[in-house]
């Protein structure tokens, strides 16, 4: 079992200028780092050409969640300001309270005011999270956030030149449909209608799943995560149609390549138990193929070593040091018996001045 010193193996130094403050324009002009684990070949290109490097007949899996402007700047009863990030992604039907985190001292019993005639009552606290009861019905809260909320870009993006209006467009995938995420599935941000059209011409399909990304995506890994082998809880969903498409690809041994770590965590969370000896077996996997459909909570923590049930490749961004996302990517590299591990690839990317993090460039691992 890994201990906390293992995280030191995922630390690296990134020059400040390589932290992307804004996405490439157009989106598909971002750079692309391609690593073929079979040949150990590395290539550099731009994202609009990603179809050239995907295995034939691949199936991409994208997370279609939508980012909600869930960062609020509210006013205390004393007149002071407070920043609140609401976790609407955790809401279940019938909930009357919502959790959130704040940027300064707050007491249970306080009331925080919107600009409009609405407020949040602080009714409880659970460690770093506060429990809020909105004065508006829960179904009306997303509409209120659209009016007063701000796009919750990650805290490591300092002084972005983008306005709030621009952020609502640029920090949102063109594949986004519905959702309450507090962070974007950033690997999807590189996609454009032009890229999708090119993939279609190459007979590369895509299927959609949903994982509503929570504030835990910004949280560092803790010793408790390693002991419990679990991360923060998030809610995900796979429709019958998507499960059917993915299962068909698996039984035909088509490469299934998630777009982003959230899509990968979703498909691996829905992988069916492989205890029986009935059903088709994938050529490139030693287990029976298949995923379930439905809705569930997931706290899956993927780190080396890990036997992937669904994913055989990945499109992803470059992640912050010592993050669970780095461990996930490294687990995939190890499972594919690649000659290089994640820091080997990051060292090359830094020397080649790739742009890192949410608004940065992309990596394709096949």
PEPE-V753797 format. One record per residue. RES is the residue in one letter. SS is DSSP state (alpha for helix, beta for strand, coil for the rest). PSI is psi in degrees with one decimal (* if undefined). D_LAST is the distance of its C-alpha to the last C-alpha in whole Angstrom. Layout:
# PEPE-V753797
res=RES ss=SS psi=PSI d_last=D_LAST
res=RES ss=SS psi=PSI d_last=D_LAST
This chain:
# PEPE-V753797
res=X ss=coil psi=135.0 d_last=27
res=X ss=coil psi=145.9 d_last=26
res=X ss=coil psi=179.7 d_last=29
res=X ss=alpha psi=-25.7 d_last=29
res=X ss=alpha psi=-21.2 d_last=29
res=X ss=alpha psi=-30.8 d_last=25
res=X ss=alpha psi=-26.9 d_last=25
res=X ss=alpha psi=-24.7 d_last=26
res=X ss=alpha psi=-7.2 d_last=23
res=X ss=alpha psi=24.4 d_last=21
res=X ss=coil psi=146.5 d_last=24
res=X ss=coil psi=159.7 d_last=24
res=X ss=coil psi=128.8 d_last=26
res=X ss=coil psi=121.0 d_last=25
res=X ss=coil psi=139.4 d_last=27
res=X ss=alpha psi=-36.1 d_last=29
res=X ss=alpha psi=-12.3 d_last=28
res=X ss=alpha psi=-1.2 d_last=25
res=X ss=beta psi=113.6 d_last=25
res=X ss=coil psi=126.9 d_last=25
res=X ss=coil psi=-18.2 d_last=28
res=X ss=coil psi=152.4 d_last=27
res=X ss=coil psi=162.4 d_last=24
res=X ss=coil psi=152.7 d_last=24
res=X ss=coil psi=120.0 d_last=26
res=X ss=coil psi=166.9 d_last=25
res=X ss=alpha psi=-43.2 d_last=22
res=X ss=alpha psi=6.8 d_last=19
res=X ss=alpha psi=0.9 d_last=21
res=X ss=coil psi=154.5 d_last=19
res=X ss=beta psi=157.3 d_last=17
res=X ss=beta psi=124.8 d_last=13
res=X ss=beta psi=117.1 d_last=11
res=X ss=beta psi=126.4 d_last=8
res=X ss=beta psi=117.5 d_last=6
res=X ss=beta psi=108.4 d_last=5
res=X ss=coil psi=-22.1 d_last=6
res=X ss=coil psi=-39.6 d_last=8
res=X ss=coil psi=-8.1 d_last=10
res=X ss=coil psi=25.5 d_last=10
res=X ss=beta psi=137.8 d_last=10
res=X ss=beta psi=132.8 d_last=11
res=X ss=beta psi=153.4 d_last=12
res=X ss=beta psi=138.9 d_last=14
res=X ss=beta psi=-164.0 d_last=15
res=X ss=beta psi=158.1 d_last=16
res=X ss=alpha psi=-29.6 d_last=15
res=X ss=alpha psi=-15.1 d_last=17
res=X ss=alpha psi=15.9 d_last=15
res=X ss=alpha psi=-31.4 d_last=12
res=X ss=alpha psi=-26.7 d_last=12
res=X ss=alpha psi=-24.9 d_last=12
res=X ss=coil psi=-6.8 d_last=8
res=X ss=coil psi=141.3 d_last=7
res=X ss=coil psi=149.4 d_last=8
res=X ss=coil psi=141.5 d_last=11
res=X ss=coil psi=25.1 d_last=13
res=X ss=coil psi=155.3 d_last=10
res=X ss=beta psi=117.6 d_last=12
res=X ss=beta psi=145.5 d_last=12
res=X ss=beta psi=119.8 d_last=14
res=X ss=beta psi=149.2 d_last=16
res=X ss=beta psi=116.4 d_last=19
res=X ss=coil psi=18.1 d_last=22
res=X ss=coil psi=158.0 d_last=25
res=X ss=coil psi=141.0 d_last=27
res=X ss=beta psi=130.1 d_last=28
res=X ss=coil psi=139.5 d_last=32
res=X ss=coil psi=76.0 d_last=34
res=X ss=coil psi=2.7 d_last=35
res=X ss=beta psi=124.5 d_last=36
res=X ss=beta psi=146.4 d_last=40
res=X ss=beta psi=100.1 d_last=43
res=X ss=beta psi=173.8 d_last=46
res=X ss=beta psi=132.9 d_last=49
res=X ss=coil psi=167.4 d_last=51
res=X ss=coil psi=-25.2 d_last=55
res=X ss=coil psi=-9.6 d_last=56
res=X ss=coil psi=-12.8 d_last=54
res=X ss=coil psi=156.7 d_last=51
res=X ss=beta psi=152.7 d_last=48
res=X ss=beta psi=141.0 d_last=45
res=X ss=beta psi=132.4 d_last=41
res=X ss=beta psi=134.3 d_last=40
res=X ss=beta psi=111.1 d_last=36
res=X ss=beta psi=140.1 d_last=37
res=X ss=coil psi=68.6 d_last=34
res=X ss=alpha psi=-17.0 d_last=35
res=X ss=alpha psi=-17.2 d_last=31
res=X ss=alpha psi=-6.5 d_last=33
res=X ss=coil psi=140.1 d_last=36
res=X ss=coil psi=158.2 d_last=37
res=X ss=coil psi=132.0 d_last=39
res=X ss=coil psi=-10.1 d_last=43
res=X ss=coil psi=139.0 d_last=42
res=X ss=coil psi=-8.9 d_last=45
res=X ss=coil psi=157.8 d_last=43
res=X ss=beta psi=142.3 d_last=40
res=X ss=beta psi=159.0 d_last=39
res=X ss=beta psi=166.8 d_last=38
res=X ss=beta psi=154.1 d_last=38
res=X ss=beta psi=167.5 d_last=40
res=X ss=coil psi=4.3 d_last=41
res=X ss=coil psi=178.5 d_last=44
res=X ss=coil psi=138.4 d_last=47
res=X ss=coil psi=140.7 d_last=48
res=X ss=coil psi=145.4 d_last=50
res=X ss=coil psi=135.7 d_last=50
res=X ss=coil psi=-12.5 d_last=53
res=X ss=coil psi=163.6 d_last=52
res=X ss=beta psi=131.7 d_last=51
res=X ss=beta psi=133.4 d_last=49
res=X ss=beta psi=135.8 d_last=50
res=X ss=coil psi=171.9 d_last=48
res=X ss=coil psi=-36.5 d_last=49
res=X ss=coil psi=179.6 d_last=50
res=X ss=coil psi=69.8 d_last=53
res=X ss=coil psi=158.7 d_last=50
res=X ss=beta psi=169.2 d_last=49
res=X ss=beta psi=127.0 d_last=47
res=X ss=beta psi=133.3 d_last=49
res=X ss=beta psi=108.8 d_last=48
res=X ss=beta psi=-2.9 d_last=49
res=X ss=beta psi=174.0 d_last=47
res=X ss=beta psi=137.4 d_last=44
res=X ss=beta psi=93.3 d_last=42
res=X ss=coil psi=-120.5 d_last=41
res=X ss=coil psi=-7.7 d_last=39
res=X ss=beta psi=142.0 d_last=39
res=X ss=beta psi=151.6 d_last=42
res=X ss=beta psi=122.6 d_last=43
res=X ss=beta psi=142.0 d_last=44
res=X ss=beta psi=111.8 d_last=46
res=X ss=beta psi=151.0 d_last=46
res=X ss=coil psi=-15.6 d_last=50
res=X ss=coil psi=156.7 d_last=48
res=X ss=coil psi=148.6 d_last=47
res=X ss=alpha psi=-35.0 d_last=43
res=X ss=alpha psi=-18.7 d_last=42
res=X ss=alpha psi=-10.7 d_last=44
res=X ss=alpha psi=-43.9 d_last=42
res=X ss=alpha psi=-38.2 d_last=38
res=X ss=alpha psi=-37.9 d_last=41
res=X ss=alpha psi=-38.3 d_last=43
res=X ss=alpha psi=-36.3 d_last=39
res=X ss=alpha psi=-30.8 d_last=39
res=X ss=alpha psi=-38.8 d_last=42
res=X ss=alpha psi=-13.4 d_last=42
res=X ss=coil psi=169.4 d_last=39
res=X ss=beta psi=150.2 d_last=36
res=X ss=coil psi=124.9 d_last=33
res=X ss=coil psi=68.3 d_last=31
res=X ss=coil psi=153.3 d_last=29
res=X ss=coil psi=149.9 d_last=28
res=X ss=coil psi=-19.5 d_last=31
res=X ss=coil psi=-5.6 d_last=29
res=X ss=coil psi=101.8 d_last=29
res=X ss=coil psi=135.8 d_last=32
res=X ss=coil psi=51.5 d_last=35
res=X ss=coil psi=140.1 d_last=32
res=X ss=coil psi=-4.8 d_last=34
res=X ss=coil psi=138.1 d_last=33
res=X ss=coil psi=168.3 d_last=36
res=X ss=alpha psi=-39.7 d_last=36
res=X ss=alpha psi=-42.2 d_last=36
res=X ss=alpha psi=-39.6 d_last=33
res=X ss=alpha psi=-38.4 d_last=31
res=X ss=alpha psi=-24.7 d_last=32
res=X ss=alpha psi=-45.2 d_last=30
res=X ss=alpha psi=-27.1 d_last=27
res=X ss=coil psi=42.6 d_last=26
res=X ss=coil psi=128.1 d_last=25
res=X ss=coil psi=148.1 d_last=23
res=X ss=coil psi=-12.3 d_last=24
res=X ss=coil psi=-2.6 d_last=22
res=X ss=coil psi=136.0 d_last=25
res=X ss=coil psi=-55.7 d_last=27
res=X ss=coil psi=151.5 d_last=29
res=X ss=coil psi=176.9 d_last=29
res=X ss=coil psi=35.2 d_last=31
res=X ss=beta psi=150.2 d_last=28
res=X ss=coil psi=4.5 d_last=29
res=X ss=coil psi=148.3 d_last=26
res=X ss=coil psi=148.7 d_last=23
res=X ss=coil psi=89.9 d_last=20
res=X ss=alpha psi=-22.9 d_last=19
res=X ss=alpha psi=-24.5 d_last=15
res=X ss=alpha psi=-15.3 d_last=17
res=X ss=alpha psi=-18.9 d_last=20
res=X ss=alpha psi=-14.0 d_last=18
res=X ss=coil psi=142.2 d_last=18
res=X ss=coil psi=169.6 d_last=21
res=X ss=alpha psi=-34.6 d_last=23
res=X ss=alpha psi=-43.0 d_last=22
res=X ss=alpha psi=-44.8 d_last=18
res=X ss=alpha psi=-38.4 d_last=19
res=X ss=alpha psi=-40.6 d_last=21
res=X ss=alpha psi=-41.2 d_last=19
res=X ss=alpha psi=-39.9 d_last=16
res=X ss=alpha psi=-40.0 d_last=19
res=X ss=alpha psi=-24.9 d_last=20
res=X ss=coil psi=8.7 d_last=17
res=X ss=coil psi=34.6 d_last=17
res=X ss=coil psi=111.2 d_last=14
res=X ss=beta psi=167.7 d_last=16
res=X ss=beta psi=146.6 d_last=16
res=X ss=beta psi=152.5 d_last=18
res=X ss=beta psi=138.6 d_last=20
res=X ss=beta psi=173.2 d_last=21
res=X ss=beta psi=126.1 d_last=23
res=X ss=beta psi=120.6 d_last=23
res=X ss=beta psi=110.0 d_last=26
res=X ss=coil psi=130.8 d_last=25
res=X ss=coil psi=177.3 d_last=28
res=X ss=alpha psi=-20.9 d_last=29
res=X ss=alpha psi=-18.2 d_last=28
res=X ss=alpha psi=-23.2 d_last=25
res=X ss=alpha psi=-10.2 d_last=27
res=X ss=coil psi=143.7 d_last=28
res=X ss=coil psi=159.5 d_last=27
res=X ss=coil psi=139.5 d_last=27
res=X ss=coil psi=167.6 d_last=30
res=X ss=alpha psi=-32.5 d_last=31
res=X ss=alpha psi=-36.3 d_last=32
res=X ss=alpha psi=-43.2 d_last=28
res=X ss=alpha psi=-39.6 d_last=28
res=X ss=alpha psi=-42.6 d_last=31
res=X ss=alpha psi=-12.5 d_last=30
res=X ss=coil psi=35.2 d_last=26
res=X ss=beta psi=149.7 d_last=26
res=X ss=beta psi=-170.4 d_last=26
res=X ss=beta psi=154.0 d_last=28
res=X ss=beta psi=133.3 d_last=28
res=X ss=beta psi=160.3 d_last=27
res=X ss=beta psi=135.0 d_last=27
res=X ss=beta psi=163.9 d_last=25
res=X ss=beta psi=140.8 d_last=25
res=X ss=beta psi=125.2 d_last=24
res=X ss=coil psi=164.8 d_last=26
res=X ss=alpha psi=-42.3 d_last=27
res=X ss=alpha psi=-43.7 d_last=25
res=X ss=alpha psi=-41.6 d_last=22
res=X ss=alpha psi=-39.5 d_last=22
res=X ss=alpha psi=-43.4 d_last=23
res=X ss=alpha psi=-45.2 d_last=20
res=X ss=alpha psi=-43.3 d_last=18
res=X ss=alpha psi=-37.9 d_last=20
res=X ss=alpha psi=-42.3 d_last=20
res=X ss=alpha psi=-42.3 d_last=16
res=X ss=alpha psi=-43.8 d_last=16
res=X ss=alpha psi=-24.9 d_last=19
res=X ss=coil psi=5.9 d_last=18
res=X ss=coil psi=33.7 d_last=14
res=X ss=coil psi=139.8 d_last=13
res=X ss=coil psi=129.1 d_last=9
res=X ss=beta psi=117.1 d_last=10
res=X ss=beta psi=103.0 d_last=8
res=X ss=beta psi=146.8 d_last=11
res=X ss=beta psi=95.5 d_last=12
res=X ss=coil psi=157.9 d_last=13
res=X ss=alpha psi=-29.8 d_last=15
res=X ss=alpha psi=-39.5 d_last=18
res=X ss=alpha psi=-38.7 d_last=16
res=X ss=alpha psi=-45.5 d_last=14
res=X ss=alpha psi=-33.6 d_last=17
res=X ss=alpha psi=-51.6 d_last=19
res=X ss=alpha psi=-36.3 d_last=17
res=X ss=alpha psi=-29.6 d_last=17
res=X ss=alpha psi=-28.9 d_last=21
res=X ss=coil psi=3.9 d_last=22
res=X ss=beta psi=134.0 d_last=20
res=X ss=coil psi=152.1 d_last=23
res=X ss=coil psi=143.2 d_last=25
res=X ss=coil psi=53.4 d_last=24
res=X ss=coil psi=-21.7 d_last=28
res=X ss=coil psi=170.6 d_last=29
res=X ss=coil psi=25.7 d_last=28
res=X ss=coil psi=151.3 d_last=29
res=X ss=coil psi=165.9 d_last=26
res=X ss=coil psi=150.5 d_last=23
res=X ss=beta psi=135.2 d_last=20
res=X ss=coil psi=143.8 d_last=17
res=X ss=coil psi=-42.7 d_last=16
res=X ss=coil psi=8.5 d_last=13
res=X ss=coil psi=153.7 d_last=15
res=X ss=coil psi=12.8 d_last=18
res=X ss=coil psi=167.2 d_last=20
res=X ss=beta psi=145.9 d_last=21
res=X ss=coil psi=150.1 d_last=19
res=X ss=coil psi=146.2 d_last=21
res=X ss=beta psi=156.7 d_last=21
res=X ss=coil psi=169.1 d_last=24
res=X ss=coil psi=166.5 d_last=26
res=X ss=beta psi=-164.0 d_last=28
res=X ss=beta psi=143.3 d_last=29
res=X ss=beta psi=165.1 d_last=28
res=X ss=beta psi=147.0 d_last=28
res=X ss=beta psi=139.8 d_last=25
res=X ss=beta psi=29.5 d_last=25
res=X ss=beta psi=133.6 d_last=22
res=X ss=coil psi=109.1 d_last=21
res=X ss=coil psi=118.5 d_last=18
res=X ss=coil psi=161.3 d_last=18
res=X ss=coil psi=142.0 d_last=18
res=X ss=coil psi=149.7 d_last=18
res=X ss=coil psi=134.2 d_last=17
res=X ss=coil psi=108.1 d_last=16
res=X ss=coil psi=132.1 d_last=14
res=X ss=coil psi=-27.6 d_last=15
res=X ss=coil psi=-53.2 d_last=14
res=X ss=coil psi=134.4 d_last=10
res=X ss=coil psi=2.2 d_last=7
res=X ss=beta psi=-176.3 d_last=5
res=X ss=beta psi=138.3 d_last=7
res=X ss=beta psi=127.4 d_last=9
res=X ss=beta psi=170.8 d_last=11
res=X ss=beta psi=-174.8 d_last=14
res=X ss=coil psi=127.4 d_last=16
res=X ss=coil psi=164.5 d_last=18
res=X ss=coil psi=152.9 d_last=22
res=X ss=coil psi=148.7 d_last=22
res=X ss=coil psi=28.9 d_last=23
res=X ss=coil psi=157.9 d_last=22
res=X ss=alpha psi=-27.0 d_last=20
res=X ss=alpha psi=-37.1 d_last=17
res=X ss=alpha psi=-41.9 d_last=16
res=X ss=alpha psi=-38.2 d_last=17
res=X ss=alpha psi=-48.6 d_last=15
res=X ss=alpha psi=-40.3 d_last=12
res=X ss=alpha psi=-34.8 d_last=13
res=X ss=alpha psi=-38.9 d_last=13
res=X ss=alpha psi=-43.8 d_last=10
res=X ss=alpha psi=-44.3 d_last=9
res=X ss=alpha psi=-40.7 d_last=12
res=X ss=alpha psi=-26.9 d_last=12
res=X ss=coil psi=5.1 d_last=9
res=X ss=coil psi=40.7 d_last=12
res=X ss=coil psi=153.9 d_last=10
res=X ss=coil psi=-19.6 d_last=13
res=X ss=coil psi=147.7 d_last=13
res=X ss=coil psi=-179.6 d_last=13
res=X ss=alpha psi=-39.6 d_last=14
res=X ss=alpha psi=-28.5 d_last=17
res=X ss=alpha psi=-43.8 d_last=16
res=X ss=alpha psi=-39.5 d_last=13
res=X ss=alpha psi=-37.4 d_last=16
res=X ss=alpha psi=-41.9 d_last=19
res=X ss=alpha psi=-43.4 d_last=17
res=X ss=alpha psi=-39.1 d_last=17
res=X ss=alpha psi=-43.0 d_last=20
res=X ss=alpha psi=-34.2 d_last=22
res=X ss=coil psi=3.7 d_last=20
res=X ss=coil psi=40.9 d_last=22
res=X ss=coil psi=152.4 d_last=19
res=X ss=coil psi=136.2 d_last=21
res=X ss=beta psi=163.1 d_last=20
res=X ss=coil psi=-160.2 d_last=20
res=X ss=coil psi=-38.3 d_last=21
res=X ss=coil psi=11.7 d_last=22
res=X ss=coil psi=-162.2 d_last=20
res=X ss=coil psi=178.3 d_last=17
res=X ss=beta psi=156.8 d_last=13
res=X ss=beta psi=137.8 d_last=10
res=X ss=beta psi=124.0 d_last=6
res=X ss=beta psi=121.9 d_last=4
res=X ss=coil psi=* d_last=0
